[in-house]
Every structure is written in structure tokens, then in C-alpha cells.
């Protein structure tokens, strides 16, 4: 009869998880994180954020081009 303090499943008799068990847990967490990121990217809020980010990047490029023109004396 197994010791009642040892969890069932992928653990040794001393209660240490096996490598396969740990790897599976990490892979599951990674997959969950990727899925959450994908889902979050498809919301209207994410689209609005991406649009604001693109606007900010455009404004930054325009400002940099303006500064370069001024430095050249144009």
C-alpha cells in the first residue's frame, strides 16, 4: 500500500516530481500564456492600442525627419 503522504501520479516515492511531469506542467503553462496573448490581441481594446502605437511611431518618425531637415538647413 502506497504511503498516503506521497501524491499519486508522476512523483517518486519520496514525493519528488518526475522530469516528465515538470516538463508537461511547463509546456501547459507556456501554451496557456500563448493562447491568452493571442486572445488578448484580438479584442477591440488591443486594436485601439495598436492603432495608438502606430500613430505614436508615425509621429516619432515625422519629428525625427523634421529635426534632420532642420540640422541640414533645409
PDB file of N, CA, C and O in Angstrom, chain B, residues numbered from 101:
ATOM      1  N   UNK B 101       0.851  -1.172   0.000  1.00  0.00           N
ATOM      2  CA  UNK B 101       0.000   0.000   0.000  1.00  0.00           C
ATOM      3  C   UNK B 101       0.896   1.234   0.000  1.00  0.00           C
ATOM      4  O   UNK B 101       1.832   1.325   0.794  1.00  0.00           O
ATOM      5  N   UNK B 102       0.600   2.210  -0.917  1.00  0.00           N
ATOM      6  CA  UNK B 102       1.450   3.399  -1.001  1.00  0.00           C
ATOM      7  C   UNK B 102       1.282   4.296   0.221  1.00  0.00           C
ATOM      8  O   UNK B 102       0.238   4.320   0.873  1.00  0.00           O
ATOM      9  N   UNK B 103       2.335   5.015   0.494  1.00  0.00           N
ATOM     10  CA  UNK B 103       2.318   5.980   1.598  1.00  0.00           C
ATOM     11  C   UNK B 103       1.301   7.071   1.286  1.00  0.00           C
ATOM     12  O   UNK B 103       1.287   7.591   0.170  1.00  0.00           O
ATOM     13  N   UNK B 104       0.459   7.425   2.237  1.00  0.00           N
ATOM     14  CA  UNK B 104      -0.603   8.400   1.994  1.00  0.00           C
ATOM     15  C   UNK B 104      -0.074   9.823   1.831  1.00  0.00           C
ATOM     16  O   UNK B 104      -0.799  10.682   1.330  1.00  0.00           O
ATOM     17  N   UNK B 105       1.157  10.099   2.233  1.00  0.00           N
ATOM     18  CA  UNK B 105       1.717  11.434   2.070  1.00  0.00           C
ATOM     19  C   UNK B 105       2.302  11.640   0.679  1.00  0.00           C
ATOM     20  O   UNK B 105       2.543  12.781   0.282  1.00  0.00           O
ATOM     21  N   UNK B 106       2.536  10.572  -0.067  1.00  0.00           N
ATOM     22  CA  UNK B 106       3.079  10.671  -1.414  1.00  0.00           C
ATOM     23  C   UNK B 106       1.947  10.920  -2.395  1.00  0.00           C
ATOM     24  O   UNK B 106       1.028  10.107  -2.487  1.00  0.00           O
ATOM     25  N   UNK B 107       1.991  12.027  -3.132  1.00  0.00           N
ATOM     26  CA  UNK B 107       0.931  12.272  -4.104  1.00  0.00           C
ATOM     27  C   UNK B 107       0.965  11.236  -5.216  1.00  0.00           C
ATOM     28  O   UNK B 107       2.030  10.742  -5.588  1.00  0.00           O
ATOM     29  N   UNK B 108      -0.198  10.915  -5.735  1.00  0.00           N
ATOM     30  CA  UNK B 108      -0.263   9.954  -6.833  1.00  0.00           C
ATOM     31  C   UNK B 108       0.148  10.644  -8.114  1.00  0.00           C
ATOM     32  O   UNK B 108       0.125  11.872  -8.205  1.00  0.00           O
ATOM     33  N   UNK B 109       0.521   9.858  -9.095  1.00  0.00           N
ATOM     34  CA  UNK B 109       0.883  10.419 -10.385  1.00  0.00           C
ATOM     35  C   UNK B 109       2.366  10.326 -10.633  1.00  0.00           C
ATOM     36  O   UNK B 109       3.002   9.316 -10.329  1.00  0.00           O
ATOM     37  N   UNK B 110       2.903  11.370 -11.181  1.00  0.00           N
ATOM     38  CA  UNK B 110       4.286  11.380 -11.628  1.00  0.00           C
ATOM     39  C   UNK B 110       5.258  11.838 -10.552  1.00  0.00           C
ATOM     40  O   UNK B 110       6.057  12.749 -10.772  1.00  0.00           O
ATOM     41  N   UNK B 111       5.186  11.211  -9.406  1.00  0.00           N
ATOM     42  CA  UNK B 111       6.073  11.543  -8.292  1.00  0.00           C
ATOM     43  C   UNK B 111       6.835  10.294  -7.857  1.00  0.00           C
ATOM     44  O   UNK B 111       6.353   9.172  -8.008  1.00  0.00           O
ATOM     45  N   UNK B 112       8.028  10.508  -7.317  1.00  0.00           N
ATOM     46  CA  UNK B 112       8.773   9.392  -6.757  1.00  0.00           C
ATOM     47  C   UNK B 112       8.169   9.054  -5.399  1.00  0.00           C
ATOM     48  O   UNK B 112       7.286   9.755  -4.903  1.00  0.00           O
ATOM     49  N   UNK B 113       8.648   7.994  -4.822  1.00  0.00           N
ATOM     50  CA  UNK B 113       8.141   7.586  -3.512  1.00  0.00           C
ATOM     51  C   UNK B 113       8.435   8.634  -2.442  1.00  0.00           C
ATOM     52  O   UNK B 113       7.727   8.723  -1.439  1.00  0.00           O
ATOM     53  N   UNK B 114       9.483   9.426  -2.661  1.00  0.00           N
ATOM     54  CA  UNK B 114       9.821  10.460  -1.683  1.00  0.00           C
ATOM     55  C   UNK B 114       9.073  11.768  -1.944  1.00  0.00           C
ATOM     56  O   UNK B 114       9.275  12.748  -1.226  1.00  0.00           O
ATOM     57  N   UNK B 115       8.209  11.793  -2.969  1.00  0.00           N
ATOM     58  CA  UNK B 115       7.390  12.974  -3.236  1.00  0.00           C
ATOM     59  C   UNK B 115       7.992  13.970  -4.202  1.00  0.00           C
ATOM     60  O   UNK B 115       7.500  15.093  -4.313  1.00  0.00           O
ATOM     61  N   UNK B 116       9.048  13.587  -4.906  1.00  0.00           N
ATOM     62  CA  UNK B 116       9.687  14.477  -5.869  1.00  0.00           C
ATOM     63  C   UNK B 116       9.050  14.260  -7.236  1.00  0.00           C
ATOM     64  O   UNK B 116       8.925  13.116  -7.672  1.00  0.00           O
ATOM     65  N   UNK B 117       8.639  15.339  -7.932  1.00  0.00           N
ATOM     66  CA  UNK B 117       8.019  15.168  -9.248  1.00  0.00           C
ATOM     67  C   UNK B 117       9.037  14.673 -10.270  1.00  0.00           C
ATOM     68  O   UNK B 117      10.225  14.982 -10.183  1.00  0.00           O
ATOM     69  N   UNK B 118       8.554  13.907 -11.233  1.00  0.00           N
ATOM     70  CA  UNK B 118       9.438  13.401 -12.279  1.00  0.00           C
ATOM     71  C   UNK B 118       9.724  14.516 -13.286  1.00  0.00           C
ATOM     72  O   UNK B 118       9.021  15.525 -13.337  1.00  0.00           O
ATOM     73  N   UNK B 119      10.762  14.311 -14.075  1.00  0.00           N
ATOM     74  CA  UNK B 119      11.123  15.285 -15.099  1.00  0.00           C
ATOM     75  C   UNK B 119       9.984  15.455 -16.092  1.00  0.00           C
ATOM     76  O   UNK B 119       9.657  16.581 -16.466  1.00  0.00           O
ATOM     77  N   UNK B 120       9.374  14.354 -16.525  1.00  0.00           N
ATOM     78  CA  UNK B 120       8.272  14.421 -17.483  1.00  0.00           C
ATOM     79  C   UNK B 120       7.104  15.229 -16.934  1.00  0.00           C
ATOM     80  O   UNK B 120       6.492  16.011 -17.662  1.00  0.00           O
ATOM     81  N   UNK B 121       6.794  15.048 -15.661  1.00  0.00           N
ATOM     82  CA  UNK B 121       5.702  15.776 -15.032  1.00  0.00           C
ATOM     83  C   UNK B 121       5.992  17.276 -15.034  1.00  0.00           C
ATOM     84  O   UNK B 121       5.124  18.082 -15.371  1.00  0.00           O
ATOM     85  N   UNK B 122       7.202  17.640 -14.662  1.00  0.00           N
ATOM     86  CA  UNK B 122       7.589  19.058 -14.614  1.00  0.00           C
ATOM     87  C   UNK B 122       7.583  19.649 -16.019  1.00  0.00           C
ATOM     88  O   UNK B 122       7.083  20.756 -16.220  1.00  0.00           O
ATOM     89  N   UNK B 123       8.129  18.927 -16.988  1.00  0.00           N
ATOM     90  CA  UNK B 123       8.149  19.405 -18.367  1.00  0.00           C
ATOM     91  C   UNK B 123       6.725  19.626 -18.887  1.00  0.00           C
ATOM     92  O   UNK B 123       6.451  20.645 -19.522  1.00  0.00           O
ATOM     93  N   UNK B 124       5.829  18.688 -18.625  1.00  0.00           N
ATOM     94  CA  UNK B 124       4.439  18.826 -19.065  1.00  0.00           C
ATOM     95  C   UNK B 124       3.777  20.046 -18.436  1.00  0.00           C
ATOM     96  O   UNK B 124       3.044  20.771 -19.107  1.00  0.00           O
ATOM     97  N   UNK B 125       4.032  20.273 -17.154  1.00  0.00           N
ATOM     98  CA  UNK B 125       3.451  21.453 -16.487  1.00  0.00           C
ATOM     99  C   UNK B 125       3.960  22.744 -17.113  1.00  0.00           C
ATOM    100  O   UNK B 125       3.192  23.682 -17.329  1.00  0.00           O
ATOM    101  N   UNK B 126       5.261  22.790 -17.404  1.00  0.00           N
ATOM    102  CA  UNK B 126       5.840  23.990 -18.018  1.00  0.00           C
ATOM    103  C   UNK B 126       5.265  24.196 -19.415  1.00  0.00           C
ATOM    104  O   UNK B 126       4.909  25.317 -19.778  1.00  0.00           O
ATOM    105  N   UNK B 127       5.173  23.127 -20.199  1.00  0.00           N
ATOM    106  CA  UNK B 127       4.626  23.238 -21.552  1.00  0.00           C
ATOM    107  C   UNK B 127       3.170  23.696 -21.518  1.00  0.00           C
ATOM    108  O   UNK B 127       2.754  24.499 -22.353  1.00  0.00           O
ATOM    109  N   UNK B 128       2.393  23.192 -20.560  1.00  0.00           N
ATOM    110  CA  UNK B 128       0.997  23.616 -20.435  1.00  0.00           C
ATOM    111  C   UNK B 128       0.900  25.097 -20.083  1.00  0.00           C
ATOM    112  O   UNK B 128       0.070  25.814 -20.641  1.00  0.00           O
ATOM    113  N   UNK B 129       1.727  25.550 -19.178  1.00  0.00           N
ATOM    114  CA  UNK B 129       1.703  26.964 -18.791  1.00  0.00           C
ATOM    115  C   UNK B 129       2.118  27.848 -19.964  1.00  0.00           C
ATOM    116  O   UNK B 129       1.544  28.915 -20.181  1.00  0.00           O
ATOM    117  N   UNK B 130       3.108  27.402 -20.709  1.00  0.00           N
ATOM    118  CA  UNK B 130       3.566  28.159 -21.877  1.00  0.00           C
ATOM    119  C   UNK B 130       2.459  28.239 -22.926  1.00  0.00           C
ATOM    120  O   UNK B 130       2.208  29.307 -23.485  1.00  0.00           O
ATOM    121  N   UNK B 131       1.804  27.126 -23.192  1.00  0.00           N
ATOM    122  CA  UNK B 131       0.711  27.109 -24.167  1.00  0.00           C
ATOM    123  C   UNK B 131      -0.444  27.994 -23.712  1.00  0.00           C
ATOM    124  O   UNK B 131      -1.050  28.693 -24.523  1.00  0.00           O
ATOM    125  N   UNK B 132      -0.743  27.964 -22.442  1.00  0.00           N
ATOM    126  CA  UNK B 132      -1.811  28.815 -21.902  1.00  0.00           C
ATOM    127  C   UNK B 132      -1.454  30.290 -22.058  1.00  0.00           C
ATOM    128  O   UNK B 132      -2.303  31.100 -22.431  1.00  0.00           O
ATOM    129  N   UNK B 133      -0.211  30.636 -21.778  1.00  0.00           N
ATOM    130  CA  UNK B 133       0.227  32.023 -21.912  1.00  0.00           C
ATOM    131  C   UNK B 133       0.153  32.480 -23.363  1.00  0.00           C
ATOM    132  O   UNK B 133      -0.282  33.598 -23.639  1.00  0.00           O
ATOM    133  N   UNK B 134       0.573  31.629 -24.291  1.00  0.00           N
ATOM    134  CA  UNK B 134       0.497  31.981 -25.705  1.00  0.00           C
ATOM    135  C   UNK B 134      -0.946  32.178 -26.143  1.00  0.00           C
ATOM    136  O   UNK B 134      -1.264  33.133 -26.851  1.00  0.00           O
ATOM    137  N   UNK B 135      -1.811  31.274 -25.721  1.00  0.00           N
ATOM    138  CA  UNK B 135      -3.224  31.389 -26.068  1.00  0.00           C
ATOM    139  C   UNK B 135      -3.846  32.645 -25.503  1.00  0.00           C
ATOM    140  O   UNK B 135      -4.627  33.311 -26.183  1.00  0.00           O
ATOM    141  N   UNK B 136      -3.513  32.977 -24.280  1.00  0.00           N
ATOM    142  CA  UNK B 136      -4.047  34.191 -23.663  1.00  0.00           C
ATOM    143  C   UNK B 136      -3.579  35.437 -24.409  1.00  0.00           C
ATOM    144  O   UNK B 136      -4.342  36.384 -24.598  1.00  0.00           O
ATOM    145  N   UNK B 137      -2.332  35.423 -24.825  1.00  0.00           N
ATOM    146  CA  UNK B 137      -1.790  36.554 -25.573  1.00  0.00           C
ATOM    147  C   UNK B 137      -2.502  36.709 -26.909  1.00  0.00           C
ATOM    148  O   UNK B 137      -2.845  37.819 -27.315  1.00  0.00           O
ATOM    149  N   UNK B 138      -2.720  35.591 -27.585  1.00  0.00           N
ATOM    150  CA  UNK B 138      -3.428  35.644 -28.864  1.00  0.00           C
ATOM    151  C   UNK B 138      -4.850  36.162 -28.681  1.00  0.00           C
ATOM    152  O   UNK B 138      -5.309  37.006 -29.451  1.00  0.00           O
ATOM    153  N   UNK B 139      -5.534  35.670 -27.683  1.00  0.00           N
ATOM    154  CA  UNK B 139      -6.903  36.128 -27.445  1.00  0.00           C
ATOM    155  C   UNK B 139      -6.953  37.599 -27.068  1.00  0.00           C
ATOM    156  O   UNK B 139      -7.839  38.327 -27.514  1.00  0.00           O
ATOM    157  N   UNK B 140      -6.014  38.036 -26.255  1.00  0.00           N
ATOM    158  CA  UNK B 140      -5.982  39.435 -25.832  1.00  0.00           C
ATOM    159  C   UNK B 140      -5.706  40.350 -27.013  1.00  0.00           C
ATOM    160  O   UNK B 140      -6.164  41.492 -27.039  1.00  0.00           O
ATOM    161  N   UNK B 141      -4.954  39.850 -27.997  1.00  0.00           N
ATOM    162  CA  UNK B 141      -4.630  40.652 -29.171  1.00  0.00           C
ATOM    163  C   UNK B 141      -5.802  40.842 -30.108  1.00  0.00           C
ATOM    164  O   UNK B 141      -5.745  41.690 -31.000  1.00  0.00           O
ATOM    165  N   UNK B 142      -6.851  40.082 -29.930  1.00  0.00           N
ATOM    166  CA  UNK B 142      -7.995  40.164 -30.822  1.00  0.00           C
ATOM    167  C   UNK B 142      -9.153  40.986 -30.253  1.00  0.00           C
ATOM    168  O   UNK B 142     -10.226  41.023 -30.854  1.00  0.00           O
ATOM    169  N   UNK B 143      -8.964  41.629 -29.138  1.00  0.00           N
ATOM    170  CA  UNK B 143     -10.029  42.417 -28.532  1.00  0.00           C
ATOM    171  C   UNK B 143     -10.038  43.824 -29.130  1.00  0.00           C
ATOM    172  O   UNK B 143      -9.024  44.271 -29.667  1.00  0.00           O
ATOM    173  N   UNK B 144     -11.161  44.521 -29.044  1.00  0.00           N
ATOM    174  CA  UNK B 144     -11.210  45.905 -29.535  1.00  0.00           C
ATOM    175  C   UNK B 144     -10.213  46.812 -28.818  1.00  0.00           C
ATOM    176  O   UNK B 144      -9.654  47.729 -29.419  1.00  0.00           O
ATOM    177  N   UNK B 145      -9.996  46.551 -27.539  1.00  0.00           N
ATOM    178  CA  UNK B 145      -9.036  47.358 -26.784  1.00  0.00           C
ATOM    179  C   UNK B 145      -7.630  47.184 -27.341  1.00  0.00           C
ATOM    180  O   UNK B 145      -6.866  48.146 -27.433  1.00  0.00           O
ATOM    181  N   UNK B 146      -7.293  45.953 -27.710  1.00  0.00           N
ATOM    182  CA  UNK B 146      -5.967  45.681 -28.269  1.00  0.00           C
ATOM    183  C   UNK B 146      -5.814  46.372 -29.619  1.00  0.00           C
ATOM    184  O   UNK B 146      -4.751  46.912 -29.925  1.00  0.00           O
ATOM    185  N   UNK B 147      -6.870  46.357 -30.426  1.00  0.00           N
ATOM    186  CA  UNK B 147      -6.815  47.026 -31.723  1.00  0.00           C
ATOM    187  C   UNK B 147      -6.625  48.530 -31.543  1.00  0.00           C
ATOM    188  O   UNK B 147      -5.850  49.147 -32.273  1.00  0.00           O
ATOM    189  N   UNK B 148      -7.326  49.123 -30.579  1.00  0.00           N
ATOM    190  CA  UNK B 148      -7.181  50.550 -30.314  1.00  0.00           C
ATOM    191  C   UNK B 148      -5.766  50.869 -29.832  1.00  0.00           C
ATOM    192  O   UNK B 148      -5.191  51.889 -30.210  1.00  0.00           O
ATOM    193  N   UNK B 149      -5.214  50.000 -29.002  1.00  0.00           N
ATOM    194  CA  UNK B 149      -3.852  50.202 -28.515  1.00  0.00           C
ATOM    195  C   UNK B 149      -2.860  50.129 -29.667  1.00  0.00           C
ATOM    196  O   UNK B 149      -1.953  50.957 -29.756  1.00  0.00           O
ATOM    197  N   UNK B 150      -3.022  49.153 -30.547  1.00  0.00           N
ATOM    198  CA  UNK B 150      -2.122  49.014 -31.695  1.00  0.00           C
ATOM    199  C   UNK B 150      -2.203  50.248 -32.591  1.00  0.00           C
ATOM    200  O   UNK B 150      -1.188  50.705 -33.118  1.00  0.00           O
ATOM    201  N   UNK B 151      -3.412  50.787 -32.762  1.00  0.00           N
ATOM    202  CA  UNK B 151      -3.589  51.983 -33.581  1.00  0.00           C
ATOM    203  C   UNK B 151      -2.889  53.181 -32.938  1.00  0.00           C
ATOM    204  O   UNK B 151      -2.228  53.956 -33.629  1.00  0.00           O
ATOM    205  N   UNK B 152      -3.031  53.332 -31.627  1.00  0.00           N
ATOM    206  CA  UNK B 152      -2.355  54.428 -30.924  1.00  0.00           C
ATOM    207  C   UNK B 152      -0.838  54.277 -31.019  1.00  0.00           C
ATOM    208  O   UNK B 152      -0.119  55.261 -31.191  1.00  0.00           O
ATOM    209  N   UNK B 153      -0.366  53.054 -30.907  1.00  0.00           N
ATOM    210  CA  UNK B 153       1.064  52.792 -31.003  1.00  0.00           C
ATOM    211  C   UNK B 153       1.582  53.141 -32.394  1.00  0.00           C
ATOM    212  O   UNK B 153       2.652  53.734 -32.530  1.00  0.00           O
ATOM    213  N   UNK B 154       0.829  52.776 -33.421  1.00  0.00           N
ATOM    214  CA  UNK B 154       1.227  53.101 -34.789  1.00  0.00           C
ATOM    215  C   UNK B 154       1.233  54.610 -35.001  1.00  0.00           C
ATOM    216  O   UNK B 154       2.139  55.135 -35.649  1.00  0.00           O
ATOM    217  N   UNK B 155       0.237  55.315 -34.466  1.00  0.00           N
ATOM    218  CA  UNK B 155       0.195  56.778 -34.572  1.00  0.00           C
ATOM    219  C   UNK B 155       1.404  57.409 -33.891  1.00  0.00           C
ATOM    220  O   UNK B 155       2.009  58.341 -34.420  1.00  0.00           O
ATOM    221  N   UNK B 156       1.748  56.896 -32.719  1.00  0.00           N
ATOM    222  CA  UNK B 156       2.898  57.422 -31.978  1.00  0.00           C
ATOM    223  C   UNK B 156       4.192  57.191 -32.753  1.00  0.00           C
ATOM    224  O   UNK B 156       5.055  58.066 -32.815  1.00  0.00           O
ATOM    225  N   UNK B 157       4.314  55.996 -33.346  1.00  0.00           N
ATOM    226  CA  UNK B 157       5.518  55.690 -34.137  1.00  0.00           C
ATOM    227  C   UNK B 157       5.620  56.601 -35.359  1.00  0.00           C
ATOM    228  O   UNK B 157       6.706  57.071 -35.699  1.00  0.00           O
ATOM    229  N   UNK B 158       4.480  56.852 -36.023  1.00  0.00           N
ATOM    230  CA  UNK B 158       4.470  57.760 -37.172  1.00  0.00           C
ATOM    231  C   UNK B 158       4.882  59.165 -36.746  1.00  0.00           C
ATOM    232  O   UNK B 158       5.686  59.811 -37.419  1.00  0.00           O
ATOM    233  N   UNK B 159       4.340  59.632 -35.647  1.00  0.00           N
ATOM    234  CA  UNK B 159       4.674  60.969 -35.147  1.00  0.00           C
ATOM    235  C   UNK B 159       6.159  61.057 -34.803  1.00  0.00           C
ATOM    236  O   UNK B 159       6.796  62.078 -35.062  1.00  0.00           O
ATOM    237  N   UNK B 160       6.702  60.012 -34.232  1.00  0.00           N
ATOM    238  CA  UNK B 160       8.132  59.998 -33.881  1.00  0.00           C
ATOM    239  C   UNK B 160       8.992  60.044 -35.140  1.00  0.00           C
ATOM    240  O   UNK B 160       9.986  60.769 -35.182  1.00  0.00           O
ATOM    241  N   UNK B 161       8.622  59.280 -36.164  1.00  0.00           N
ATOM    242  CA  UNK B 161       9.383  59.302 -37.428  1.00  0.00           C
ATOM    243  C   UNK B 161       9.305  60.682 -38.080  1.00  0.00           C
ATOM    244  O   UNK B 161      10.304  61.194 -38.585  1.00  0.00           O
ATOM    245  N   UNK B 162       8.108  61.279 -38.063  1.00  0.00           N
ATOM    246  CA  UNK B 162       7.935  62.602 -38.656  1.00  0.00           C
ATOM    247  C   UNK B 162       8.781  63.637 -37.924  1.00  0.00           C
ATOM    248  O   UNK B 162       9.418  64.477 -38.560  1.00  0.00           O
ATOM    249  N   UNK B 163       8.794  63.588 -36.613  1.00  0.00           N
ATOM    250  CA  UNK B 163       9.578  64.537 -35.808  1.00  0.00           C
ATOM    251  C   UNK B 163      11.064  64.362 -36.078  1.00  0.00           C
ATOM    252  O   UNK B 163      11.795  65.345 -36.201  1.00  0.00           O
ATOM    253  N   UNK B 164      11.512  63.124 -36.170  1.00  0.00           N
ATOM    254  CA  UNK B 164      12.922  62.856 -36.455  1.00  0.00           C
ATOM    255  C   UNK B 164      13.298  63.391 -37.839  1.00  0.00           C
ATOM    256  O   UNK B 164      14.369  63.974 -38.010  1.00  0.00           O
ATOM    257  N   UNK B 165      12.433  63.195 -38.809  1.00  0.00           N
ATOM    258  CA  UNK B 165      12.697  63.712 -40.151  1.00  0.00           C
ATOM    259  C   UNK B 165      12.754  65.238 -40.130  1.00  0.00           C
ATOM    260  O   UNK B 165      13.585  65.837 -40.812  1.00  0.00           O
ATOM    261  N   UNK B 166      11.876  65.866 -39.354  1.00  0.00           N
ATOM    262  CA  UNK B 166      11.874  67.322 -39.234  1.00  0.00           C
ATOM    263  C   UNK B 166      13.180  67.813 -38.614  1.00  0.00           C
ATOM    264  O   UNK B 166      13.771  68.781 -39.093  1.00  0.00           O
ATOM    265  N   UNK B 167      13.626  67.154 -37.561  1.00  0.00           N
ATOM    266  CA  UNK B 167      14.880  67.540 -36.896  1.00  0.00           C
ATOM    267  C   UNK B 167      16.051  67.389 -37.853  1.00  0.00           C
ATOM    268  O   UNK B 167      16.937  68.244 -37.883  1.00  0.00           O
ATOM    269  N   UNK B 168      16.071  66.326 -38.629  1.00  0.00           N
ATOM    270  CA  UNK B 168      17.159  66.109 -39.591  1.00  0.00           C
ATOM    271  C   UNK B 168      17.152  67.192 -40.651  1.00  0.00           C
ATOM    272  O   UNK B 168      18.213  67.695 -41.023  1.00  0.00           O
ATOM    273  N   UNK B 169      15.960  67.569 -41.152  1.00  0.00           N
ATOM    274  CA  UNK B 169      15.873  68.645 -42.152  1.00  0.00           C
ATOM    275  C   UNK B 169      16.402  69.955 -41.570  1.00  0.00           C
ATOM    276  O   UNK B 169      17.140  70.684 -42.233  1.00  0.00           O
ATOM    277  N   UNK B 170      16.018  70.246 -40.326  1.00  0.00           N
ATOM    278  CA  UNK B 170      16.481  71.486 -39.692  1.00  0.00           C
ATOM    279  C   UNK B 170      17.999  71.495 -39.523  1.00  0.00           C
ATOM    280  O   UNK B 170      18.635  72.537 -39.685  1.00  0.00           O
ATOM    281  N   UNK B 171      18.577  70.349 -39.201  1.00  0.00           N
ATOM    282  CA  UNK B 171      20.030  70.276 -39.000  1.00  0.00           C
ATOM    283  C   UNK B 171      20.777  70.449 -40.308  1.00  0.00           C
ATOM    284  O   UNK B 171      21.902  70.948 -40.321  1.00  0.00           O
ATOM    285  N   UNK B 172      20.159  70.041 -41.412  1.00  0.00           N
ATOM    286  CA  UNK B 172      20.783  70.214 -42.731  1.00  0.00           C
ATOM    287  C   UNK B 172      20.569  71.631 -43.255  1.00  0.00           C
ATOM    288  O   UNK B 172      21.192  72.022 -44.242  1.00  0.00           O
ATOM    289  N   UNK B 173      19.707  72.396 -42.618  1.00  0.00           N
ATOM    290  CA  UNK B 173      19.443  73.764 -43.047  1.00  0.00           C
ATOM    291  C   UNK B 173      18.390  73.856 -44.135  1.00  0.00           C
ATOM    292  O   UNK B 173      18.349  74.840 -44.874  1.00  0.00           O
ATOM    293  N   UNK B 174      17.560  72.873 -44.240  1.00  0.00           N
ATOM    294  CA  UNK B 174      16.515  72.878 -45.281  1.00  0.00           C
ATOM    295  C   UNK B 174      15.304  73.637 -44.831  1.00  0.00           C
ATOM    296  O   UNK B 174      14.330  73.744 -45.576  1.00  0.00           O
TER     297      UNK B 174
END
